Amino acid sequence: MTGGRGGCSALKRAVCLFLCLVSALSVAACGGKRAEELSDTELSAVREILGEEAQPKDITGDVLKGDAAEKCGSVKKVFLTADGQYIFFASPVGYNGPVDIMLVIDGVTARTRALRILFHKETEHYVRNWEDDWFTGRFAGKSAFIYLERVKLEAERENQIVAVTGSTVSTDAVVSGVNDCFEVFRTIDDPFFEENPGTVELKNAQGEKLGEITLDGIRSLDTYRRRITIRSASEGVTTHDFRGVRLSEAIEAAGGAELLAGCRRVVVTGTDGYESELTPEEIALENNVYLMYEDNGEMMKTAGGSVGALRLIILSDDFGQRFTNYVAALTFIG
């Protein structure tokens, strides 16, 4: 999705106010001291972005626990403002040691507002004042539901970050830290779509629904079986025997051929808000992008356990970074 999530804003703000109240009560119960204090440097960076009136509350203990804490070890602290701005402090490891970063994510739009590099030991000759906007600005406006990728020369997709020349390891550290922040954010963010098993909405760039792909419609088309192995950080190595249809054929059957022909990219969104991007050229390849409804002989289920989930797979993606579970929408960007 390229737009905000205004429909969720009232609920989001209510949740934010509740968490802030809980945090404030916890501070009072502990004699006025938060579990995690902001340093002068951190508070200065927060107020540079959010204004002098910003009064972030510590929610680290509420959100950084369980799987989130184990998988996203670089994230050290999480704060929240009354108007729904999530502030993450992380320390991914660079070439010479930890790189302390601060990332602000708007809780309503689920997009990054700003990144700041607060401290590092990287060789200045190589990173060349990367604390400045010429580098940190590359991380602004990114969807927290699309993991970032580091590229060497030119960014072709929204989620790609061009590396600092000669400082690939340092750039990778910052990208990794931001992705960890995204992972934690996704555990505390409310779902973007309500579950609607077996249905994928076709939308234009303005978010208007122009059609839909249905499970019944998919099953009336030619179907294909694809056996693949997926390597993921969360599930390890898994093997799958998928059945489904080519995404291009599903779009055409749903009356979306003109939408596909007239766009530059297609954003795929799952019910959990996760997004990936495709080009029409990738979709047009004969054996590449599929919309699957069956895995290992069984119909796939939604996050809530209902039969009818659809999963997008891209055979050219070796590590499945753009695979999307619980597909809910395709947005065609002109």
BELJO-V120654 format. One record per residue. N is the residue number from 1. SS is DSSP state (H for helix, E for strand, - for the rest). PSI is psi in degrees with one decimal (999 if undefined). D_CENTER is the distance of its C-alpha to the mean C-alpha in Angstrom with 1 decimal. Layout:
{{N:SS:PSI:D_CENTER} {N:SS:PSI:D_CENTER}}
This chain:
{{1:-:140.1:10.7} {2:-:-16.0:12.2} {3:-:179.2:13.9} {4:-:-175.4:13.7} {5:-:56.7:14.0} {6:H:-31.5:17.7} {7:H:-21.5:18.8} {8:H:-2.0:17.0} {9:H:-40.0:18.2} {10:H:-46.4:21.5} {11:H:-43.9:20.2} {12:H:-46.5:17.4} {13:H:-35.8:20.2} {14:H:-42.0:22.6} {15:H:-42.0:20.3} {16:H:-45.9:19.8} {17:H:-38.3:23.6} {18:H:-45.5:24.3} {19:H:-38.5:22.3} {20:H:-39.1:24.0} {21:H:-44.2:27.4} {22:H:-43.3:26.9} {23:H:-41.3:26.1} {24:H:-40.8:29.1} {25:H:-37.4:31.3} {26:H:-39.5:30.3} {27:H:-44.5:31.2} {28:H:-40.6:34.6} {29:H:-24.7:35.3} {30:-:19.8:34.8} {31:-:21.5:37.3} {32:-:3.7:35.0} {33:-:128.1:32.9} {34:-:157.7:29.1} {35:-:-34.1:27.9} {36:-:119.1:26.0} {37:-:150.8:27.5} {38:-:135.1:26.0} {39:-:168.2:28.1} {40:H:-39.0:29.7} {41:H:-43.8:27.5} {42:H:-45.8:24.3} {43:H:-37.7:25.8} {44:H:-41.3:26.9} {45:H:-40.8:23.5} {46:H:-47.0:22.1} {47:H:-24.1:25.0} {48:H:-37.5:24.8} {49:H:-42.8:21.5} {50:H:-5.2:22.1} {51:-:158.0:25.9} {52:-:-23.1:28.8} {53:-:-5.3:28.7} {54:-:129.8:25.3} {55:-:73.8:26.0} {56:-:142.3:23.0} {57:E:141.2:23.5} {58:E:121.4:22.6} {59:-:18.6:20.4} {60:H:-48.9:19.9} {61:H:-24.3:22.1} {62:H:-32.2:20.5} {63:H:-26.1:16.9} {64:-:79.2:17.3} {65:-:167.5:19.2} {66:H:-137.2:19.5} {67:H:-36.8:16.9} {68:H:-44.7:14.4} {69:H:-36.6:17.3} {70:H:-43.3:18.4} {71:H:-29.1:15.2} {72:-:59.7:14.0} {73:-:-19.8:17.5} {74:-:-20.3:16.9} {75:E:124.3:15.8} {76:E:-36.1:19.2} {77:E:148.9:19.1} {78:E:131.0:17.1} {79:E:162.1:18.9} {80:E:136.8:18.7} {81:-:165.0:20.8} {82:-:-25.4:22.7} {83:-:16.0:20.9} {84:-:29.7:17.4} {85:E:118.9:16.1} {86:E:130.3:14.4} {87:E:116.5:15.7} {88:E:138.0:14.7} {89:E:123.0:17.3} {90:E:157.2:16.7} {91:E:69.9:19.2} {92:E:158.9:18.1} {93:E:122.5:21.2} {94:-:-154.3:22.3} {95:-:-40.4:25.6} {96:-:1.8:27.9} {97:-:-170.4:26.1} {98:E:145.0:23.4} {99:E:111.8:21.5} {100:E:120.2:20.9} {101:E:157.1:18.0} {102:E:130.7:17.0} {103:E:131.2:13.7} {104:E:126.0:13.8} {105:E:128.9:11.1} {106:E:119.8:12.7} {107:-:-16.2:12.6} {108:-:-46.6:13.8} {109:-:-15.4:11.7} {110:-:33.8:8.4} {111:E:150.5:8.7} {112:E:141.3:10.2} {113:E:-43.8:14.0} {114:E:154.1:15.4} {115:E:140.6:15.6} {116:E:137.8:19.0} {117:E:113.7:20.6} {118:E:-32.2:23.2} {119:E:143.2:25.1} {120:-:164.0:25.4} {121:-:16.1:28.3} {122:-:153.2:27.3} {123:-:119.0:30.3} {124:H:-33.7:30.5} {125:H:-32.0:32.2} {126:H:-39.5:29.0} {127:H:-21.0:26.3} {128:-:69.1:28.6} {129:-:43.7:27.5} {130:-:-2.8:23.8} {131:-:-17.4:23.4} {132:-:169.5:24.2} {133:H:-22.0:22.2} {134:H:-27.5:22.9} {135:H:-51.5:20.2} {136:H:-27.8:18.1} {137:H:-18.6:17.8} {138:H:-16.8:15.7} {139:H:1.2:12.7} {140:-:145.6:13.3} {141:-:18.2:11.7} {142:-:142.3:8.3} {143:E:131.7:5.5} {144:-:-2.9:3.5} {145:-:7.8:1.6} {146:-:116.0:3.2} {147:-:142.6:5.1} {148:-:151.5:8.1} {149:E:141.1:11.5} {150:E:131.3:14.9} {151:E:161.9:17.6} {152:-:-42.8:21.3} {153:-:-49.7:22.7} {154:-:136.6:20.7} {155:-:121.7:17.2} {156:-:-16.7:17.3} {157:-:160.0:13.7} {158:-:-32.8:11.5} {159:-:10.3:9.1} {160:E:136.9:12.4} {161:E:123.0:14.3} {162:E:129.4:18.0} {163:-:151.9:19.7} {164:-:128.3:22.6} {165:-:124.6:25.7} {166:-:1.2:27.2} {167:-:50.8:24.5} {168:H:-43.3:22.1} {169:H:-41.5:21.9} {170:H:-43.6:21.4} {171:H:-42.7:18.5} {172:H:-37.1:16.9} {173:H:-46.1:17.4} {174:H:-43.8:15.5} {175:H:-43.3:12.5} {176:H:-43.0:12.7} {177:H:-41.2:13.1} {178:H:-42.0:10.1} {179:H:-35.9:7.9} {180:H:-41.7:10.1} {181:H:-41.9:9.6} {182:H:-43.5:5.8} {183:H:-43.3:7.3} {184:H:-42.3:10.1} {185:H:-40.3:8.7} {186:H:-23.9:7.3} {187:H:-18.8:11.0} {188:H:-4.7:12.6} {189:-:142.8:11.0} {190:-:153.1:13.1} {191:-:143.9:12.4} {192:-:-45.1:11.9} {193:-:143.0:14.5} {194:-:148.5:17.7} {195:-:131.7:18.6} {196:-:77.7:20.9} {197:-:137.0:21.8} {198:-:18.1:22.8} {199:E:132.3:21.7} {200:E:119.5:19.3} {201:E:140.9:19.7} {202:E:123.9:20.4} {203:E:155.6:19.6} {204:E:-177.6:20.5} {205:-:-21.5:18.7} {206:-:-0.3:20.2} {207:-:8.2:18.7} {208:-:133.9:22.1} {209:E:125.1:22.5} {210:E:-0.5:24.9} {211:E:-176.1:25.1} {212:E:148.7:23.7} {213:E:132.4:23.6} {214:E:156.0:25.3} {215:H:-41.6:25.8} {216:H:-40.4:29.6} {217:H:-39.7:29.3} {218:H:-43.1:27.4} {219:H:-11.6:30.0} {220:-:-8.5:32.7} {221:-:173.6:31.5} {222:-:130.6:32.2} {223:-:158.9:30.0} {224:E:146.0:29.1} {225:E:134.0:28.6} {226:E:119.7:26.5} {227:E:121.6:26.7} {228:E:159.9:23.9} {229:E:131.7:22.8} {230:E:132.6:19.1} {231:E:117.2:18.3} {232:E:152.7:15.3} {233:-:-32.0:15.0} {234:-:-34.6:15.0} {235:-:-5.2:17.7} {236:E:-145.9:19.6} {237:E:122.8:21.6} {238:E:148.6:22.1} {239:E:146.1:24.2} {240:E:146.7:24.0} {241:E:88.6:26.4} {242:E:151.2:24.5} {243:E:136.4:26.3} {244:E:-154.2:25.2} {245:E:161.1:25.6} {246:E:135.8:24.7} {247:H:-38.1:22.0} {248:H:-39.9:24.4} {249:H:-35.5:27.1} {250:H:-42.1:25.2} {251:H:-44.8:24.2} {252:H:-43.0:27.9} {253:H:-26.7:29.3} {254:-:7.5:27.3} {255:-:21.8:28.8} {256:-:16.8:25.9} {257:H:-41.6:27.6} {258:H:-36.9:28.2} {259:H:-44.4:24.7} {260:H:-41.7:23.6} {261:H:-28.3:26.6} {262:-:10.4:26.0} {263:-:164.9:22.3} {264:-:-25.6:20.7} {265:E:157.6:17.3} {266:E:124.6:15.8} {267:E:124.2:12.3} {268:E:127.9:11.8} {269:E:134.4:10.1} {270:E:168.9:10.7} {271:-:-21.8:12.3} {272:-:2.5:9.7} {273:-:-7.7:7.4} {274:-:139.0:5.4} {275:E:148.9:6.4} {276:E:162.4:8.6} {277:E:144.2:11.6} {278:E:154.9:15.2} {279:-:154.6:18.5} {280:H:-33.0:21.6} {281:H:-41.0:23.3} {282:H:-43.0:21.1} {283:H:-32.6:21.4} {284:H:-18.1:25.2} {285:-:143.7:25.8} {286:-:-35.7:28.1} {287:-:71.1:26.4} {288:-:-64.0:22.7} {289:E:124.3:20.3} {290:E:151.5:21.1} {291:E:110.9:20.2} {292:E:145.3:21.5} {293:E:-6.9:23.0} {294:E:141.3:25.0} {295:E:125.6:24.5} {296:-:41.5:27.5} {297:-:1.5:29.7} {298:E:145.4:28.0} {299:E:137.2:26.1} {300:-:152.5:22.4} {301:E:153.1:21.5} {302:-:173.3:18.8} {303:-:-28.5:17.1} {304:-:0.0:20.1} {305:-:4.4:22.6} {306:-:142.7:23.8} {307:E:138.5:24.9} {308:-:12.9:23.4} {309:-:149.1:19.7} {310:-:138.6:18.8} {311:E:133.1:16.7} {312:E:130.3:15.9} {313:E:149.3:17.0} {314:E:109.9:17.8} {315:-:-24.3:20.8} {316:-:-8.5:20.5} {317:-:101.9:17.3} {318:-:-35.7:19.1} {319:-:8.0:16.3} {320:-:26.9:14.3} {321:-:-26.1:11.0} {322:-:4.1:10.7} {323:-:141.9:12.4} {324:E:119.9:11.2} {325:-:156.1:12.9} {326:-:50.0:14.5} {327:E:131.1:14.3} {328:E:-25.1:15.2} {329:E:148.8:15.3} {330:E:122.2:15.9} {331:E:123.8:16.0} {332:E:114.7:18.5} {333:E:120.0:18.3} {334:-:999:21.8}}
